[in-house]
Amino acid sequence: MASNLPLLEEAAAKLKHLLPEVVFVGGSTLDLIVTDQGSAPIRSTYDVDVIVAADYAGYSAFCDRMRDIGFENDTRPGAPLCRFLHGDLMLDVMSTQKGALGFSNRWYEGAIQTATPASLLSGKVIRLITAPFFLGTKMEAFYDRGENDYYMSHDLEDFIAVIEGREQLLDELAEAPADLRKYLAEATGKLLGNERFIEALPGYVPGDSISQRRIPIILERLRKMGDF
């Protein structure tokens, strides 16, 4: 099974003294969030996403400090404004404040405030988004940029991976902020009420019979999330 942990190790090493200032989010963190070894394989990703708590001026200053340690803005056609390169590493650096880049995610601020330490195999410790806020950021991204694509969305794929693969999730959601619980309850209710989602769900799980038998587990956890 492919792992995104080497990407996290590389990013942590190249961020050097800036590492404590960022929180790791996005699909590359799934190896640290998913705990059930029997769940579906985690998708491979080619970049690492981090967030910083900064307004426009603070974000610009942080980017200057990144360039001081070897990062360069990705100026290739089609590259997102937030992307930096350092050798083969692609690092997307986003802000909690919309004014910094012209976009953000409503759950980034909470993700910064509630981030937890996670140890990598190298011994480096990163700040990691919690599972409830991961789900919030993924649902926000899905409805913002997913264009209701229930069949090919990486955001929805990552969302389902955590629903299926984190056994302690419902307990964590019970302790999550009320506004996040409410948002996720409404979002999951919307998913369960959409025939396209129900039809697409088997495609996010491996096709073998054992894996497909986990679909009722996913649906039951979604229903319980809708009760929060």
N, CA and C of each residue as an Amber inpcrd file, in Angstrom:
protein
   684
   0.8370000  -1.1900000   0.0000000   0.0000000   0.0000000   0.0000000
   0.8760000   1.2450000   0.0000000   0.5710000   2.1800000  -0.8780000
   1.3470000   3.4110000  -0.9520000   1.1310000   4.2420000   0.3090000
   2.1580000   4.9750000   0.6890000   2.0710000   5.8250000   1.8670000
   2.4970000   7.2340000   1.4990000   1.8240000   8.2090000   2.1030000
   2.2030000   9.6040000   1.9090000   3.1420000  10.1010000   3.0030000
   3.5220000   9.2190000   3.9200000   4.3910000   9.6370000   5.0190000
   5.7380000  10.1810000   4.5540000   6.3630000   9.6120000   3.5010000
   7.6220000  10.2120000   3.0390000   7.4700000  11.6710000   2.6170000
   6.3190000  12.0310000   2.0510000   6.0740000  13.4290000   1.6880000
   6.0380000  14.3120000   2.9310000   5.3770000  13.8300000   3.9740000
   5.3180000  14.6030000   5.2120000   6.7020000  14.7550000   5.8270000
   7.4900000  13.6930000   5.7760000   8.8590000  13.7610000   6.3000000
   9.6750000  14.8020000   5.5360000   9.5500000  14.7850000   4.2140000
  10.3070000  15.7300000   3.3950000   9.8820000  17.1660000   3.6840000
   8.5780000  17.3830000   3.7860000   8.0850000  18.7260000   4.0690000
   8.5530000  19.2020000   5.4370000   8.4760000  18.3290000   6.4310000
   8.8980000  18.6970000   7.7790000  10.3780000  19.0570000   7.8100000
  11.1910000  18.2990000   7.0880000  12.6290000  18.5640000   7.0650000
  12.9390000  19.8850000   6.3720000  12.2710000  20.1530000   5.2610000
  12.5890000  21.3490000   4.4730000  12.0010000  22.6260000   5.0670000
  10.9800000  22.5010000   5.8910000  10.4390000  23.6880000   6.5550000
  11.3490000  24.1830000   7.6780000  12.2190000  23.3230000   8.1610000
  13.2190000  23.7010000   9.1660000  12.5700000  24.3910000  10.3670000
  13.0550000  25.5980000  10.7050000  12.5640000  26.2910000  11.8950000
  11.1520000  26.8410000  11.7340000  10.6140000  26.8110000  10.5200000
   9.2390000  27.2740000  10.3100000   8.2080000  26.1880000  10.6260000
   8.6670000  24.9680000  10.8540000   7.7570000  23.8370000  11.0550000
   6.7220000  24.0810000  12.1560000   7.1010000  24.6480000  13.3060000
   6.0930000  24.8330000  14.3620000   5.0070000  25.8470000  14.0160000
   5.1960000  26.6230000  12.9660000   4.2380000  27.6800000  12.6310000
   3.1290000  27.2160000  11.6990000   3.2270000  26.0000000  11.1780000
   2.2260000  25.5220000  10.2250000   1.4580000  24.3420000  10.8090000
   0.2580000  24.1460000  10.2920000  -0.5480000  22.9660000  10.6160000
  -0.7630000  22.1820000   9.3290000  -0.5260000  20.8940000   9.3930000
  -0.6630000  20.0340000   8.2170000  -2.1250000  19.6190000   8.0570000
  -2.6310000  19.7990000   6.8390000  -4.0160000  19.4680000   6.5070000
  -4.0040000  18.6880000   5.1890000  -5.1620000  18.3430000   4.6690000
  -5.2300000  17.7600000   3.3310000  -4.9550000  16.2730000   3.2810000
  -5.0410000  15.7280000   2.0630000  -4.9630000  14.2930000   1.8450000
  -3.6700000  13.6410000   2.2770000  -2.5790000  14.3900000   2.2930000
  -1.2960000  13.7880000   2.6790000  -1.2670000  13.3830000   4.1460000
  -2.2000000  13.8910000   4.9430000  -2.2150000  13.5780000   6.3780000
  -3.0120000  12.3180000   6.7100000  -3.6470000  11.7130000   5.7280000
  -4.5440000  10.5910000   6.0170000  -3.8390000   9.4100000   6.6790000
  -2.5650000   9.2000000   6.3620000  -1.8350000   8.1030000   7.0050000
  -1.7910000   8.2740000   8.5200000  -1.8730000   9.5160000   8.9870000
  -1.8350000   9.7900000  10.4180000  -3.2260000   9.8370000  11.0380000
  -4.2440000  10.0550000  10.2290000  -5.6110000  10.1950000  10.7440000
  -6.3650000   8.8740000  10.7190000  -6.1790000   8.0920000   9.6580000
  -6.8570000   6.7980000   9.5460000  -6.1810000   5.7880000  10.4720000
  -6.9630000   5.1330000  11.3090000  -6.4120000   4.2110000  12.3050000
  -6.7900000   2.7530000  12.0660000  -7.8130000   2.4960000  11.2750000
  -8.2950000   1.1330000  11.0380000  -7.5200000   0.5140000   9.8830000
  -6.6990000  -0.4700000  10.1820000  -5.8660000  -1.0960000   9.1550000
  -6.6850000  -1.8860000   8.1360000  -7.9350000  -2.1830000   8.4620000
  -8.7750000  -2.9230000   7.5390000  -9.5590000  -2.0510000   6.5840000
  -9.3800000  -0.7390000   6.6750000 -10.1320000   0.1710000   5.8160000
  -9.5070000   0.2400000   4.4340000 -10.1660000   0.9420000   3.5290000
  -9.7040000   1.0420000   2.1460000  -8.3340000   1.7060000   2.0740000
  -7.5080000   1.3460000   1.0870000  -6.2000000   1.9840000   0.9260000
  -6.3380000   3.4950000   0.7640000  -5.3880000   4.2160000   1.3180000
  -5.3770000   5.6760000   1.2230000  -4.8260000   6.0820000  -0.1350000
  -5.4560000   7.0660000  -0.7490000  -4.9920000   7.4950000  -2.0670000
  -3.6430000   8.1960000  -1.9510000  -2.8190000   8.0170000  -2.9620000
  -1.5380000   8.7160000  -3.0240000  -1.7680000  10.1510000  -3.4650000
  -0.9940000  11.0570000  -2.9250000  -1.0690000  12.4540000  -3.3240000
   0.3180000  12.9370000  -3.6790000   0.3970000  13.9970000  -4.4310000
   1.6870000  14.4760000  -4.9170000   2.1260000  15.7690000  -4.2420000
   1.2840000  16.3320000  -3.3890000   1.6560000  17.5750000  -2.7240000
   1.2820000  17.5060000  -1.2490000   1.7490000  18.4890000  -0.5090000
   1.4610000  18.5920000   0.9170000   0.7910000  19.9380000   1.1570000
  -0.2700000  19.9380000   1.9540000  -0.9900000  21.1670000   2.2840000
  -0.7180000  21.5530000   3.7300000  -0.4140000  22.8350000   3.9350000
  -0.2840000  23.3660000   5.2890000  -1.0320000  24.6870000   5.3630000
  -1.3860000  25.0780000   6.5890000  -2.0440000  26.3620000   6.7970000
  -1.2940000  27.1500000   7.8590000  -1.4050000  28.4710000   7.7460000
  -0.8110000  29.3770000   8.7230000  -1.8740000  30.3760000   9.1590000
  -1.7530000  30.8630000  10.3760000  -2.6590000  31.8930000  10.8770000
  -2.0500000  33.2480000  10.5450000  -2.5580000  33.8820000   9.4920000
  -1.9460000  35.1260000   9.0410000  -2.9020000  35.9170000   8.1660000
  -2.8410000  37.2520000   8.2940000  -3.5380000  38.1210000   7.3590000
  -2.6380000  38.3310000   6.1430000  -2.9900000  39.2680000   5.2750000
  -2.2190000  39.4540000   4.0430000  -0.7570000  39.7800000   4.3400000
  -0.5280000  40.7300000   5.2580000   0.8500000  41.1280000   5.5680000
   1.6190000  39.9800000   6.2170000   0.9710000  39.2900000   7.1410000
   1.6360000  38.1790000   7.8130000   1.9400000  37.0340000   6.8680000
   1.0210000  36.7760000   5.9440000   1.2450000  35.7090000   4.9670000
   2.4070000  36.0680000   4.0520000   2.4560000  37.3130000   3.6010000
   3.5540000  37.7490000   2.7350000   4.8920000  37.6150000   3.4490000
   4.9130000  37.9810000   4.7290000   6.1500000  37.8680000   5.5010000
   6.5550000  36.4050000   5.6690000   5.5800000  35.5380000   5.8980000
   5.8860000  34.1150000   6.0400000   6.4540000  33.5610000   4.7370000
   5.8910000  33.9720000   3.6090000   6.3890000  33.5090000   2.3110000
   7.8250000  33.9750000   2.0780000   8.1410000  35.1790000   2.5160000
   9.5220000  35.6620000   2.4070000  10.4610000  34.7600000   3.2030000
  10.0400000  34.3600000   4.3660000  10.8660000  33.4930000   5.2050000
  11.0120000  32.1070000   4.5830000   9.9830000  31.6540000   3.8780000
  10.0930000  30.3760000   3.1700000  11.1240000  30.4580000   2.0530000
  11.1030000  31.5570000   1.3400000  12.0930000  31.7230000   0.2610000
  13.5110000  31.7820000   0.8240000  13.6470000  32.2880000   2.0400000
  14.9690000  32.3540000   2.6710000  15.5460000  30.9650000   2.9400000
  14.6850000  29.9450000   3.0560000  15.1850000  28.5940000   3.3500000
  15.0780000  27.6730000   2.1290000  14.9580000  28.2660000   0.9550000
  15.0760000  27.4670000  -0.2630000  13.8120000  27.2080000  -1.0440000
  12.6610000  27.6400000  -0.5530000  11.4200000  27.4570000  -1.3040000
  11.2980000  28.5120000  -2.3960000  10.6420000  28.1300000  -3.4790000
  10.3860000  29.0540000  -4.5790000   8.9130000  28.9930000  -4.9520000
   8.3580000  30.1290000  -5.3520000   6.9860000  30.1310000  -5.8560000
   6.8930000  29.2960000  -7.1250000   5.8240000  28.5290000  -7.2360000
   5.5910000  27.7340000  -8.4410000   4.9560000  28.6390000  -9.4900000
   5.7130000  28.9860000 -10.4960000   5.2360000  29.9060000 -11.5320000
   4.8000000  29.1820000 -12.7980000   4.6980000  27.8690000 -12.7520000
   4.2830000  27.1130000 -13.9260000   2.8130000  27.3930000 -14.2390000
   2.4460000  27.3440000 -15.5220000   1.0500000  27.5830000 -15.8950000
   0.1090000  26.6230000 -15.1650000  -0.9410000  27.1730000 -14.6100000
  -1.9350000  26.3590000 -13.9240000  -1.6430000  26.0730000 -12.4680000
  -0.4600000  26.4530000 -11.9890000  -0.1250000  26.2030000 -10.5850000
  -0.9440000  27.1220000  -9.6870000  -1.4270000  26.6210000  -8.5550000
  -2.1740000  27.4900000  -7.6400000  -1.2730000  28.5580000  -7.0360000
  -1.8710000  29.6750000  -6.6920000  -1.1300000  30.8140000  -6.1670000
  -0.3850000  30.4760000  -4.8790000  -0.8840000  29.4980000  -4.1430000
  -0.3210000  29.1690000  -2.8310000   0.8090000  28.1490000  -2.8920000
   1.1870000  27.7040000  -4.0870000   2.1280000  26.5820000  -4.1910000
   3.5850000  27.0310000  -4.2020000   4.3900000  26.3150000  -3.4140000
   5.8350000  26.5210000  -3.3730000   6.5290000  25.2180000  -3.7630000
   7.7180000  25.3670000  -4.3190000   8.5350000  24.2240000  -4.7140000
   9.8490000  24.2480000  -3.9470000  10.3350000  23.0600000  -3.6280000
  11.6680000  22.9130000  -3.0270000  12.1760000  21.5570000  -3.4920000
  12.9590000  21.5540000  -4.5630000  13.3210000  20.2960000  -5.1890000
  12.0760000  19.6470000  -5.7710000  11.8510000  18.3830000  -5.4230000
  10.6670000  17.6700000  -5.9050000   9.4220000  17.9250000  -5.0520000
   9.5930000  18.5900000  -3.9350000   8.4730000  18.8160000  -3.0220000
   7.5700000  19.9390000  -3.5150000   6.2620000  19.6690000  -3.5260000
   5.2610000  20.6980000  -3.7970000   4.4910000  20.9470000  -2.5110000
   4.5620000  22.1660000  -2.0160000   3.9530000  22.5320000  -0.7420000
   2.9620000  23.6640000  -0.9670000   1.6960000  23.4120000  -0.6750000
   0.6670000  24.4390000  -0.7780000   0.4840000  25.0740000   0.5920000
   0.7220000  26.3840000   0.6620000   0.6620000  27.1150000   1.9240000
  -0.5440000  28.0410000   1.8880000  -1.5280000  27.7460000   2.7190000
  -2.7660000  28.5220000   2.7340000  -2.9340000  29.2340000   4.0660000
  -3.8010000  30.2300000   4.0690000  -3.9860000  31.0630000   5.2490000
  -5.3870000  30.9120000   5.8190000  -5.5020000  31.2140000   7.0990000
  -6.8160000  31.2260000   7.7330000  -7.6450000  32.4260000   7.2950000
  -6.9890000  33.4350000   6.7380000  -7.6690000  34.6700000   6.3550000
  -7.8540000  34.7400000   4.8460000  -9.0750000  34.9650000   4.3940000
  -9.3690000  35.0200000   2.9640000  -8.5920000  36.1290000   2.2700000
  -8.3230000  37.2220000   2.9860000  -7.6380000  38.3510000   2.3790000
  -6.2130000  38.0650000   1.9620000  -5.6170000  36.9970000   2.4890000
  -4.2230000  36.6990000   2.1570000  -4.0720000  36.1910000   0.7340000
  -4.9870000  35.3430000   0.2900000  -4.8750000  34.7150000  -1.0310000
  -6.1180000  34.9050000  -1.8980000  -7.1560000  35.4750000  -1.3210000
  -8.4130000  35.6020000  -2.0470000  -9.3390000  34.4210000  -1.8320000
  -8.8930000  33.4390000  -1.0580000  -9.7220000  32.2810000  -0.7250000
  -9.2410000  31.7100000   0.6010000 -10.1030000  30.9710000   1.2480000
  -9.7270000  30.2550000   2.4650000 -10.7790000  29.1790000   2.6910000
 -10.8670000  28.6900000   3.8990000 -11.8340000  27.6620000   4.2720000
 -12.3060000  28.0120000   5.6750000 -13.5970000  28.0010000   5.8790000
 -14.1340000  28.4760000   7.1550000 -13.6000000  27.7000000   8.3570000
 -13.0930000  26.4770000   8.1270000 -12.6610000  25.6410000   9.2480000
 -11.1570000  25.6880000   9.4940000 -10.4270000  26.4780000   8.7210000
  -8.9830000  26.5760000   8.9320000  -8.6480000  27.1900000  10.2900000
  -9.3980000  28.2110000  10.6920000  -9.1030000  28.8670000  11.9630000
  -9.2180000  27.8730000  13.1140000 -10.3010000  27.1140000  13.1350000
 -10.4630000  26.1040000  14.1780000  -9.4210000  25.0100000  14.0930000
  -9.0170000  24.6720000  12.8720000  -7.9840000  23.6480000  12.6960000
  -6.6620000  24.0920000  13.3040000  -6.3500000  25.3750000  13.1730000
  -5.1340000  25.9220000  13.7880000  -5.2390000  25.8290000  15.3130000
  -6.3800000  26.2420000  15.8400000  -6.5520000  26.3300000  17.2950000
  -6.5620000  24.9680000  17.9800000  -7.0050000  23.9400000  17.2610000
  -7.1570000  22.6160000  17.8880000  -6.1260000  21.6000000  17.4130000
  -5.1520000  22.0310000  16.6190000  -4.1540000  21.1080000  16.0660000
  -3.4660000  20.3150000  17.1770000  -3.1490000  19.0720000  16.8620000
  -2.5090000  18.1940000  17.8340000  -1.1260000  17.7780000  17.3330000
  -0.1870000  17.5020000  18.2350000   1.1380000  17.0560000  17.8000000
   1.1010000  15.6260000  17.2860000   1.8530000  15.3800000  16.2260000
   1.9650000  14.0300000  15.6620000   3.4280000  13.7520000  15.3720000
   3.9230000  12.6300000  15.8410000   5.3280000  12.2700000  15.6560000
   5.5140000  11.4690000  14.3760000   6.4940000  11.8570000  13.5710000
   6.8570000  11.1150000  12.3730000   7.9440000  10.0970000  12.7290000
   8.2140000   9.1720000  11.8180000   9.2020000   8.1300000  12.0920000
  10.5870000   8.7100000  12.3370000  10.8610000   9.8580000  11.7280000
  12.1630000  10.5000000  11.9010000  12.3460000  11.0860000  13.2910000
  11.2550000  11.1960000  14.0250000  11.3020000  11.8460000  15.3260000
  10.8060000  13.2730000  15.2910000  10.6630000  13.8410000  14.0980000
  10.1150000  15.1910000  13.9800000   8.6500000  15.1860000  14.3970000
   8.2310000  16.2720000  15.0130000   6.8460000  16.4200000  15.4580000
   6.1920000  17.5340000  14.6540000   5.0520000  17.2220000  14.0540000
   4.3140000  18.2130000  13.2800000   3.0020000  18.5270000  13.9830000
   2.4210000  19.6540000  13.6370000   1.0850000  20.0110000  14.1140000
   0.0840000  19.4940000  13.0850000  -0.8700000  18.7010000  13.5410000
  -1.7800000  17.9770000  12.6560000  -3.2250000  18.4010000  12.8920000
  -3.9560000  18.5830000  11.8170000  -5.3850000  18.8530000  11.9120000
  -6.0860000  17.6710000  12.5820000  -7.0840000  17.9490000  13.4070000
  -7.8460000  16.8710000  14.0270000  -8.8220000  16.2800000  13.0130000
  -9.2750000  15.0630000  13.2880000 -10.1940000  14.3950000  12.3610000
 -11.4940000  15.1740000  12.1490000 -12.1530000  15.7030000  13.1990000
 -13.3810000  16.4640000  12.9500000 -13.1620000  17.6780000  12.0580000
 -12.0880000  18.4100000  12.2880000 -11.8400000  19.5760000  11.4360000
 -11.3960000  19.1580000  10.0400000 -10.7230000  18.0250000   9.9210000
 -10.4050000  17.4990000   8.5930000 -11.6950000  17.2910000   7.8060000
 -12.6870000  16.6690000   8.4380000 -13.9600000  16.4410000   7.7590000
 -14.6230000  17.7590000   7.3770000 -14.5660000  18.7340000   8.2750000
 -15.1520000  20.0310000   7.9690000 -14.4980000  20.6980000   6.7760000
 -13.1690000  20.6780000   6.7310000 -12.4700000  21.3080000   5.6050000
 -12.7710000  20.5860000   4.3020000 -12.8980000  19.2720000   4.3540000
 -13.1600000  18.5080000   3.1290000 -14.5800000  18.7430000   2.6120000
 -15.5560000  18.8160000   3.5140000 -16.9180000  19.1010000   3.0610000
 -17.0200000  20.5090000   2.4910000 -16.3740000  21.4610000   3.1550000
 -16.3700000  22.8380000   2.6520000 -15.7490000  22.8970000   1.2610000
 -14.6290000  22.1980000   1.0810000 -13.9610000  22.1890000  -0.2220000
 -14.8150000  21.4900000  -1.2740000 -15.4810000  20.4120000  -0.8830000
 -16.3150000  19.6790000  -1.8390000 -17.4330000  20.5580000  -2.3800000
 -18.1050000  21.2620000  -1.4980000 -19.2120000  22.0970000  -1.9530000
 -18.7280000  23.3810000  -2.6180000 -17.4850000  23.7790000  -2.3130000
 -16.9450000  25.0000000  -2.9140000 -16.3800000  24.7580000  -4.3040000
 -15.6640000  23.6430000  -4.4700000 -14.9860000  23.4050000  -5.7450000
 -15.3610000  22.0740000  -6.3880000 -16.1220000  21.2480000  -5.6720000
 -16.4270000  19.9160000  -6.1850000 -17.4650000  19.8870000  -7.2710000
 -18.2340000  20.9810000  -7.3930000 -19.2700000  21.0730000  -8.4190000
 -20.2030000  19.8630000  -8.3650000 -20.4450000  19.3900000  -7.1270000
 -21.3660000  18.2610000  -6.9260000 -20.9690000  17.0180000  -7.7170000
 -19.6590000  16.8260000  -7.9170000 -19.1740000  15.6160000  -8.5800000
 -19.0520000  14.5140000  -7.5320000 -20.0540000  13.6940000  -7.4330000
 -20.0790000  12.6570000  -6.4070000 -19.2700000  11.4250000  -6.7970000
 -18.7620000  11.3920000  -8.0030000 -18.0900000  10.1860000  -8.4970000
 -16.5640000  10.3110000  -8.5580000 -16.0380000  11.5350000  -8.7000000
 -14.5990000  11.6930000  -8.9420000 -13.9380000  12.6990000  -8.0050000
 -14.5870000  13.0700000  -6.9280000 -14.0660000  14.1070000  -6.0400000
 -13.0350000  13.5450000  -5.0660000 -11.8210000  14.1070000  -5.0800000
 -10.8100000  13.7120000  -4.0950000 -11.2190000  14.1600000  -2.6920000
 -11.9030000  15.3110000  -2.5980000 -12.3430000  15.7780000  -1.2810000
 -13.3390000  14.8010000  -0.6720000 -14.2730000  14.3350000  -1.4680000
 -15.2490000  13.3650000  -0.9750000 -14.5800000  12.0280000  -0.6770000
 -13.6110000  11.6530000  -1.4960000 -12.8630000  10.4150000  -1.2610000
 -12.1490000  10.4580000   0.0860000 -11.4960000  11.5870000   0.3760000
 -10.7890000  11.7270000   1.6510000 -11.7680000  11.7470000   2.8220000
 -12.8940000  12.4110000   2.6350000 -13.9380000  12.4670000   3.6600000
 -14.3980000  11.0560000   4.0250000 -14.6870000  10.2540000   3.0180000
 -15.1660000   8.8890000   3.2480000 -14.0730000   8.0340000   3.8830000
 -12.8140000   8.2690000   3.4920000 -11.7060000   7.5000000   4.0680000
 -11.6430000   7.6610000   5.5800000 -11.9050000   8.8720000   6.0720000
 -11.8770000   9.1040000   7.5180000 -13.1220000   8.5240000   8.1840000
 -14.2770000   8.6690000   7.5470000 -15.5000000   8.0750000   8.0960000
 -15.3080000   6.5700000   8.2820000 -14.7450000   5.9310000   7.2790000
 -14.5530000   4.4800000   7.3330000 -13.4160000   4.0770000   8.2550000
 -12.3420000   4.8430000   8.2340000 -11.0840000   4.3630000   8.7790000
 -10.6510000   4.9110000  10.1200000 -11.4760000   5.7420000  10.7700000
 -11.0950000   6.2330000  12.0960000 -12.1450000   5.7700000  13.1040000
 -11.7880000   4.7490000  13.8410000 -12.7650000   4.0810000  14.7040000
 -13.2570000   4.9600000  15.8500000 -12.4210000   5.8920000  16.3010000
 -12.7920000   6.7420000  17.4300000 -13.4810000   8.0310000  16.9910000
 -13.8350000   8.1390000  15.7160000 -14.3320000   9.3990000  15.1580000
 -15.5810000   9.9140000  15.8690000 -16.5620000   9.0640000  16.0950000
 -17.8110000   9.5400000  16.6910000 -17.5830000  10.0960000  18.0930000
 -16.6940000   9.4960000  18.8480000 -16.3620000  10.0310000  20.1710000
 -15.7070000  11.4030000  20.0460000 -14.8450000  11.5630000  19.0560000
 -14.1820000  12.8520000  18.8460000 -15.1800000  13.9110000  18.4090000
 -16.1180000  13.5270000  17.5590000 -17.1310000  14.4840000  17.1150000
 -18.0000000  14.9510000  18.2790000 -18.2500000  14.0670000  19.2230000
 -19.0540000  14.4390000  20.3880000 -18.3910000  15.5460000  21.2000000
 -17.0630000  15.6480000  21.1090000 -16.3080000  16.6610000  21.8470000
 -15.9360000  17.8590000  20.9770000 -16.3100000  17.8460000  19.7100000
 -15.9530000  18.9230000  18.7820000 -16.8140000  20.1590000  19.0450000
 -16.3740000  21.3350000  18.5780000 -17.1770000  22.5500000  18.7430000
 -18.5750000  22.3900000  18.1570000 -19.5500000  23.0400000  18.7860000
 -20.9500000  22.8710000  18.3980000 -21.2020000  23.2830000  16.9560000
 -20.5480000  24.3640000  16.5060000 -20.8030000  24.8190000  15.1340000
 -20.2840000  23.8170000  14.1110000 -19.1790000  23.1540000  14.4210000
 -18.6460000  22.1370000  13.5140000 -19.5450000  20.9010000  13.5100000
 -20.0040000  20.4850000  14.6810000 -20.9220000  19.3400000  14.7450000
 -22.1850000  19.6120000  13.9390000 -22.7250000  20.8060000  14.0850000
 -23.9440000  21.1700000  13.3580000 -23.7010000  21.1570000  11.8540000
 -22.5710000  21.7240000  11.4380000 -22.2420000  21.7650000  10.0090000
 -22.1190000  20.3580000   9.4390000 -21.4010000  19.4930000  10.1460000
 -21.1980000  18.1310000   9.6500000 -22.4930000  17.3230000   9.6820000
 -23.3380000  17.5630000  10.6780000 -24.6270000  16.8750000  10.7200000
 -25.4710000  17.2490000   9.5080000 -25.4900000  18.5310000   9.1840000
 -26.2590000  18.9770000   8.0240000 -25.6500000  18.4550000   6.7300000
 -24.3200000  18.4570000   6.6530000 -23.6420000  18.0010000   5.4350000
 -23.8680000  16.5120000   5.1960000 -23.7720000  15.7190000   6.2570000
 -23.9810000  14.2800000   6.0850000 -25.4380000  13.9670000   5.7720000
 -26.3530000  14.7180000   6.3720000 -27.7550000  14.5370000   6.0330000
 -28.0210000  14.8290000   4.5680000 -27.3480000  15.8530000   4.0620000
 -27.4800000  16.1990000   2.6450000 -26.9290000  15.0900000   1.7600000
 -25.8030000  14.5050000   2.1680000 -25.2270000  13.4000000   1.3980000
 -26.1680000  12.2010000   1.3700000 -26.6520000  11.8280000   2.5360000
 -27.4930000  10.6340000   2.6250000 -28.8100000  10.7910000   1.8780000
 -29.2390000  12.0310000   1.7010000 -30.4720000  12.2770000   0.9770000
 -30.2930000  12.4270000  -0.5200000 -29.0590000  12.2480000  -0.9910000
 -28.7670000  12.4350000  -2.4110000 -28.5200000  11.0760000  -3.0690000
 -29.3340000  10.7380000  -4.0370000 -29.2050000   9.4360000  -4.6970000
 -27.8650000   9.2750000  -5.3970000 -27.3200000  10.3740000  -5.9150000
 -26.0280000  10.2810000  -6.6080000 -24.9220000   9.8730000  -5.6460000
 -24.9680000  10.3790000  -4.4210000 -23.9690000   9.9750000  -3.4340000
 -24.1010000   8.4900000  -3.1040000 -25.3160000   8.0300000  -2.8700000
 -25.5350000   6.6170000  -2.5430000 -25.0480000   5.7260000  -3.6810000
 -25.2880000   6.1520000  -4.9190000 -24.8310000   5.3780000  -6.0750000
 -23.3140000   5.4020000  -6.2050000 -22.7030000   6.5340000  -5.8510000
 -21.2550000   6.6930000  -6.0240000 -20.4510000   6.0310000  -4.9150000
 -21.0410000   5.8530000  -3.7440000 -20.3000000   5.3810000  -2.5700000
 -19.5200000   4.0880000  -2.8050000 -20.0720000   3.0610000  -3.4580000
 -19.2820000   1.8370000  -3.6710000 -17.9950000   2.0680000  -4.4530000
 -17.9510000   3.1260000  -5.2610000 -16.7540000   3.4150000  -6.0360000
 -15.6100000   3.9630000  -5.2100000 -15.8870000   4.3770000  -3.9810000
 -14.8420000   4.8820000  -3.0940000 -14.2700000   3.7880000  -2.1970000
 -14.7260000   2.5720000  -2.3970000 -14.2640000   1.4120000  -1.6340000
 -13.7730000   0.3700000  -2.6340000 -12.6760000  -0.3500000  -2.3470000
 -12.2210000  -1.3910000  -3.2810000 -13.3490000  -2.3390000  -3.6670000
 -13.2480000  -2.8880000  -4.8680000 -14.3420000  -3.6660000  -5.4230000
 -14.4840000  -5.0810000  -4.9030000 -13.5160000  -5.5740000  -4.1200000
 -13.6320000  -6.9440000  -3.6210000 -14.7860000  -7.0510000  -2.6250000
 -15.2920000  -8.2420000  -2.4720000 -16.5010000  -8.4470000  -1.6670000
 -16.2980000  -8.0890000  -0.1990000 -15.1080000  -8.3480000   0.3310000
 -14.8480000  -8.0350000   1.7410000 -14.9060000  -6.5290000   1.9690000
 -14.2650000  -5.7670000   1.0830000 -14.2690000  -4.3090000   1.2200000
 -15.6650000  -3.7410000   1.0330000 -16.3900000  -4.2620000   0.0480000
 -17.7320000  -3.7550000  -0.2150000 -18.6690000  -3.9940000   0.9730000
 -18.3690000  -4.9960000   1.7780000 -19.2080000  -5.2530000   2.9520000
 -19.0260000  -4.1920000   4.0360000 -18.0530000  -3.2900000   3.8480000
 -17.8570000  -2.2050000   4.8050000 -18.7660000  -1.0080000   4.5110000
 -19.4300000  -1.0150000   3.3740000 -20.2940000   0.1160000   3.0200000
 -21.3780000   0.3570000   4.0710000 -22.0480000  -0.6740000   4.5880000
 -23.0310000  -0.4180000   5.6520000 -22.4260000   0.2490000   6.8880000
 -21.1490000  -0.0420000   7.1830000 -20.4790000   0.6160000   8.3110000
 -20.3640000   2.1050000   8.0420000 -19.9640000   2.4620000   6.8220000
 -19.8400000   3.8720000   6.4520000 -21.1900000   4.5650000   6.5670000
 -22.2260000   3.9550000   6.0300000 -23.5570000   4.5620000   6.0610000
 -24.0620000   4.7250000   7.4910000 -23.8110000   3.7400000   8.3390000
 -24.2530000   3.8350000   9.7290000 -23.5290000   4.9590000  10.4550000
 -22.2350000   5.1190000  10.2140000 -21.4980000   6.2110000  10.8580000
 -21.9860000   7.5600000  10.3540000 -22.2980000   7.6510000   9.0780000
 -22.8430000   8.8960000   8.5380000 -24.1890000   9.2180000   9.1830000
 -25.0210000   8.2140000   9.3550000 -26.3250000   8.4470000   9.9940000
 -26.1430000   8.9340000  11.4310000 -25.1960000   8.3510000  12.1460000
 -24.9450000   8.7890000  13.5200000 -24.3980000  10.2110000  13.5450000
 -23.5710000  10.5600000  12.5610000 -23.0820000  11.9370000  12.4760000
 -24.2350000  12.9040000  12.2600000 -25.2260000  12.4680000  11.5050000
 -26.3790000  13.3210000  11.2550000 -27.2130000  13.5940000  12.4850000
 -26.9930000  12.8270000  13.5570000 -27.7490000  13.0130000  14.7990000
 -27.1010000  14.0200000  15.7390000 -25.8900000  14.4580000  15.4340000
 -25.2080000  15.4010000  16.3360000 -25.8670000  16.7800000  16.2800000
